[in-house]
Amino acid sequence: MVFTAKVDSSSLQRKPTLKWLKGKWLDLGSKAGKHLQFKETYDRNTKVYTYEMKIVKVVPGDAGGYRCEASAKEKCDSCTFEVTVEGKTLMFIHHFFFSRDAGEDEGELDFSALLKEEPKEEIDVWELLKSAHPSDYEKIAFKYGITDLRGMLKRLKKMKAVEPTKCDAFLRKLDSAYSVDKDKRIVLSVEVVDPNAQVKWLKNGQEIKQSAKYIFESVGNKRTLTINKCSLADDAAYECVVGEDKCFTEVFVKEPPVTITKLLDDYHVVVGERVEFEVEVSEEGAHVKWNESHKYRFKKDGKRHWLIINEATLEDIGTYHIFTNGGHSKGDLEVEEKQLEVLQSIADLTVRSAEQAMFKCEVSDEKVTGKWYKDGVEVHPSKHPPKIHLDTTGNMVSQNTIIVVAGNKLRLDVEITGEPAPTVCWMKGDNAITATEGRIRVENRKDLSCFVIEGAERDDEGNYTITVTNPAGEDKATKKSDIYYNSSAFLLECMHLFFSMDIFSHICSGYLMERKKKGSSRWTKLNFDFHTSTTYEAKRMIEGVLYEMRVFAVNGIGISQPSLNSKPFMPIAPTSEPTRLLVDDVGDSTCTLKWLPPERIGAGGLDGYVIEYCKEGDTEWVRANKDLVERNGYTVRGLPTGEKMNFRVMAVNVAGLSPPALLSQAVTIREIMEHPKIRLPRHLRTKYIRKVGETINLVIPFQGKPRPVATWTKDGQPVDPKKVGIRNSFVDTILFIRSAEREHSGKYTLTLQIENMQDSASIDIQIVEKPGPPVAVKITDVWGFNAALEWQTPKDTGNCDITGYMIQKADKKTMAWFTVYEHNRRTNCTVSDLVMGNEYLFRIFSENICGLSEDPGVSKGTAIIAKTGLQYKPSAYKEKDMNCSPKFTQPLMDRSVIAGYSTAITCSVRGNPKPKIIWMKNRVIIGEDPKFLMQNNQGVLTLNIRKASSFDGGTYSCRAVNELGQDEVECKLEIRGTRRRPFSTYVAADYLTLL
């Protein structure tokens, strides 16, 4: 028995996936073998996939409901059918097909209609499964709508395994069953005997990990599991495990009833129209059941469900029902026969003899076939001799000659008439052309024969004959085909184009040029009239943009294929003129010019500048620099003194010189006298303070012409060049001290001298450091809880003013110093809040802008705060017994590591007296093996294993022993080996990942 399904993939972007299912869940693809065989084919012309499922030697077990489901990305379509096996006769209950134009109706289908009617009386399915034979499980699951057969078997196994046994670990066990509404919370709780016992919670035999959904709590002897927002997936069997003891329960999640929010509508249609029954329910993905399940298509989208009848027939008349577990709706369908109407009747005709007469009649249904009668006698088609109707227009030079450009396509459509349909034969010379595929082929249709040549070549020239024949006669026509080549062009160079000609049959009329930006696909025509020369100059291009060009040759046949693209080229232009040209300085034979770069530089960049000069009134310019100047300034030398000179500057790039930038007026070459003037920076007009060891670098600009003479003095004496560095230039002077000392403090004076003119400026430099300690610190008075202190300023203030003092106190017992006052400006203070019975020392630090003194001034005496008759009577101290036997507060955890890597296992223990720690592997004590490193940090025990190998796997235990007892914990260490996969494995893995 073979089932065939066809899927139209013309509107799909990728190959569809098709599944054959039995019932509601069983995928038959996994059962492929001798009994079930699957086949898949693809037709490239129609883009239709054909899938076949073959059942070899049908048995009674093959009976049941089947479903074929095709899906591709977000589209889905399916069909259902049933198979009944009766003895040796197989009955195919429902024919199925795939719609090729489902369009927006494509989608998942609801197969709830396959379910049987709900039983009138409530039946406990689980009790029914417990008492049923395993061979009946599938039948019962299909009958009562259980889709997860694997979960059903696990749950049934747990239910059968649960037997009441005596348990010593639980004070109160879980109830036999719990019930909870969907999206609600449920709490499972037990009470254990040992308050320190560790419990595990299992769901369907799998351990539950704590998360936001599953919350574990442990309070005293009570252990609880809280499940938040219960879903249908939480409907399962749960276990609570304490050591070897377990207790079981079942959780049933109630699903809220699904109601119908939009009822079915009634339909009244005619035969052949499309019908869609639509209903909307209260829950997305809800299961619904239609009373009709075969012949129709089903579709669902969120809360909406459809029953679709593509072409209604009279058999579809009736009432359609839909059922949910909380509602019911029905809709009536009425179908009427189509009434055939004559839209245009036959009209009377009057024609001349030998002319054609055509009678027309138009009816309302395209599928209706009619019979023609003449005087009550049926008219049958008559025989006519064949006739060739050849069109002589188009590319025909004469009535029997066709011209085709080489490389173009020739298609000759010849209309043929004749009754019965004639036989067509095409021939080239004496050779018959029978091919229906390929470059030269013949395509025959009703009343039309097409002769096609793809990419005409010179060898295709010749005489072609078409002959049509039928029993009534024969007709023949001959055509001559001439193949012409058009011209070609090639070889382009930059903006001036040079190309050669290659003409085969016609003289070249001219050339057409096109250009485009590199990387673009848009070509721009450069000429609309034919250009007869083989050189061309392109204009109006954008500077800095890469262009490509190509050429077409034109002759009497047409335009050639384009030439190869030229090499990319870039139009480049000179820059604009330099800006803001001005005179910076003039000497007796020199002139210094400054300017700014051009506003527009362009794609050619900027290579440098050329400076030229000439005397006022002359037109001959002299170049001042041999090499290009890259800076924006230049000093022209060797100029005649007293002459008026004009200057200009031009920028240079690969395109040449830019327009010149000129001075507005001529410049007289003569030294200008300027009074000396010192421009003292603002921060040097006040006292300049620096710390000892810092670097001093003072740059003081000045002006004056000719160059002034700069002289430095300190406190009226010349500066020692060994201690202070001085460097003078044309425009400034620099005073430099590498490492400042206090002896560098003083008043420095700078004097500028030009002949009998001078200017001077003074700078006060102060070098400071931390002060010394205060002196003569003494305690002047002690009363109550107070002490009065006095001291004198330090001998060394650090070459600056003292800004304050910091006072500290210390108890003579502990000698821990505490700050009493900070930034105290006076040389005395009173220390309060001293503790009775203590004896105090005091120390004082002096402070300036550099910070606190390195050494303090310490008081010579001490301040004793005497007691005033108070007596302290301490209570008797009772020492608590802290002894206890060893107990591990954190056990060892199982580990799994890769061979070759180091690892560590950790636990923690408490006990008094301090217990002795013994590490064991496989119950054997680990000695002084250098591979193992044992550590004990405040009761946290760690065993480090260096570069674990397969021999280090096993059971590790830790034992703590003292005189009051002992405790022991253990764990398992698994060593996983590593092995490099072959290269082909990586390639296959990567290929599967891409798929």
C-alpha positions, 0 to 999 in steps of 0.5 A: 500500500502506497500513500503519496503527498505532493507539496508545491514549493514555488512560494517557499524559500527553502525545502519543506519538511514532511512528517508521516504520523500515526495517531497524534504523536507517533512519528513514523520516520523513526520506524523506517525499515522493511515494513515502512519505506519512504521515498522523496522526489523533486520536479524542477520544472513544476517545483513540486516535491513528491513524498511516498510512504509504502506499507509492505505486507499490511497487518491489522496493527496498521489500522488507525488514524494517520496524519501527513504534516508539511512545514517550512519556516512559519508555514504549515499544512497537513491532512488526515486519513484513516486506514481500516484493515478487515481480514485481507481487505484494506479499506482507505477511508479518507483521500488526502491532498495538499493544496498548492495555493493555500496562501494565507490559509497555510498553518498548523492543523488542529487534530483534536477531532481525532479524539473520541467522544468524551465519556459520559461518566468520569473514568480514572484513566490511571486506575484503568492503566494500572489494571490494563495489559501493557499491549493496551496502553497505546489504545487507551492513551489514544482514546483518552487523549494522552499525548506524552506516552513516555511520560505516561509510562514513567508515571505509571512505573512510579505509581506501581513502585510505590508501596507503603513501607516503614520509614524511620527518617520521616516524622510526617510524609507527603500526602498521597496526592496534591491538586493545584490550579494552573499558574498557582503555587503549591507547597510540598512539606515533610518532617524529618527525624534528624534536624540536620538531615539533608533531603533531595527532591525528585520529579519523575526520578530526576533531581530538582535544582533550586531556582526561582520556580523551585524553592527549598526551605529547611526550618528545624525538622520541617523541609518544604518544596515550593513550586511557583506558577504551576504549569502542565509540565509540573503535573508529575510524580515527586519524591523526597529522599533522606538517605535511603528512605523516600516518600512519594506523592503526585501533583495534579495541575488543573487546567481552567476550562476553555470557553468559546468567546466567538460562536460559529456563523451560519453560511448559505453558499452555492456549489463550488464556493469556499466556506470557512467556519471560524470560532474564537476560544478563551485560551491560546493553543487550546484543544478543540474538537469538530464533529466532522474530521475528514475531507476538511482542512483545519487551521488555528492561529492563537485563539482562533480556529477554522474549519475550511471547505475549499469547494462546497458540494451538496454533500456538505449540507448540515450542522457543524459542531465544535466542542471544548472542555468548557463550551460548545457552538454550532453553525448550519451550512446550506449549499445550492446548485448553480443555475446555468444562464446564457449570457449571450445567445447565438445571433443571426449572420449574413456573409458572402459566399466563401467567407467565414461565418462564426457563431458565438454563445456565452454561458455563466459556467466555464466548465460547461461543454456544449454541442452544435446542431444544424437543422436538428442534426449535430455538427461534427468538426470537418477536415481541412488541408493544412495551411502555413500562415507566415508573417513576413514583417520584422527582421526580414530583408525580403519575403524569404530572408531573415537577418539575425545579429550574431549572439542574438536569439531567433524565434520564428512563430509559424501559425498552422491551420488544418483539420485534423491537426497537421504534423510539422517537420522542420529541416535545414537543407536535407537534415531534419530538426527534431530536437525539443531541447537545446540551442536549436529546437522546435516547440510545437503547440496547438495551431502554432510551431516555433523554431528557436535558435539560442545565440545565433552563430555563422554556422547557423546560416542556411535554408530552413524548410517547414512542412505540414501534413495531414490526411487532407494535404500538405503545405511547405515554406522555406526561409533563408537565415543570414547571421551578421556580426556587429563591431567590437571595441576595446582599449581605454586609457584614462581621460583620453580614450584610444580604441581599435576597430574590429568590423566583420560585415559592416562599416563602423559608423562611430563610437559611444562612450560611457563612464561610471564611478568605481564600485558603482553599477550606474553608467553615464553616457558621454556622447549621444552623437556618434564619435568617429575618432578613436580619441576622446577627452572626457570632462566634467568629472569630480576631483578625487573620485575614481572613474572607469570608462568603456566604449561601444562601436556602432555599425549598420547592424547595431551597437556592439558589446562594450569594451573592457573597462579602463583602468581606474583613474582619478581626476586631480586639480591644483590646490587653491592659493595659500591664505593670510600671507603676511610679513612676520619680520624684516631685517637689513637683508632678510624678510620673514613671511608667514601664511596658512594652508589653502582652503581647498587642497583636493585629492592631489594633496599638498607637497609644499610651497614655492616663494618668489620675489621681485622689485617693485615695478618689475615683472620678473619673479625670482624663486627664493627656495630651491626645494619645496618648503613644507612649513607655513613660514620662510625667511627670504635672505640676500635681499638688497637693503633699502629696496621695496620688494613684492613677495608671493607664495604658491602651493604645489601638488602633483597637478602643478602650481596653485594660483599665487597669494600676494602681499597687498603692498611692497615691503621695504628691506630695512631693520626696524628699531623696537624698544625692549620690553619684557612680557612677564607671565602673570603667575611670576608677578607674585612670589614663586614658591616651590618645594625642595627637590622640584625642578624650576623652568621659567620661560620669559618672553620679550621683544625688541629690535635689534636683538636685546642683550638679556642679563640675570642677577640674584639679590644684586649679584650675577647669577652663578652659572654652576647653580642656575642655568640660563639660555637666551634666544631671539624672543625669550630667555629661560631660567632653569634649576634642575633640583631646587634647594633652599639656597636658591631662594631670593630675588632674581632680576632680568635686564634687557639692553639695546644700546642706551634703552633697557627694561627690567623685571624681578621675580621672587623665588622661595624654596620651602620644605617641611618644618622641624618639631616644636620645642619645649613641650610641657604639661602646665596643669592637670585637673579633673579629666583635663590637662593643659599643654604649652610649647614653642615654635620650631627652630626651623620653619621650613622657610615659610610660615607655620600654619598650625599644629597637630596634638596627639595623646597616648595611654602609657599602658597601650602606647596607642596614639590618638589625635586630639586636635588638628590645625591648632594655630596657638602654641597651647591647648587643653586636652579633655575627656581623659580617663580616670586612673590612666597616665598620658603622654603627649606629642605635637607635630608642626605644620606648614604648606609642605605638610607635617614635620617628620619628627614630633615634639614629645612632652617631658612629663606625664599627666596622671588622672587620679582616682576619686574613691571609686572601687570596682568589684568584678564578678566571678568569671565562670569559664564555659566548657568549649570542648566538643567532638569533631563535626564537619560543617561542610562536607566534601563534594563530588568532582569531575576534572580533566586529566592533566589539570590540578584540582582541589577538594575542600571541607570544613570541620569544628572541634575542641581540642583541635582535631587531628586530620587524616586524608585517605584515598580508597580508605588508604591513608595518604602519606607524605606524597608530593603529589598531594598538598594538605592545608588547614586554615582555621578549620577549612581543610583543603587537599590539592592534587597536582596534575591529576591523572587517571590513577588519581580517580577514586573515593577520597575521605577526610577523618577528624579525630580528637579525644572526644570522638571523630567524624568523617566525610567522603567524595568521589573524584572522576578523571576524564581523559582527553583525546584529539579528534581527527580533522575530518571529525571537526569538519563534519561537526562544523558542517552540521553546525552550519546546517 
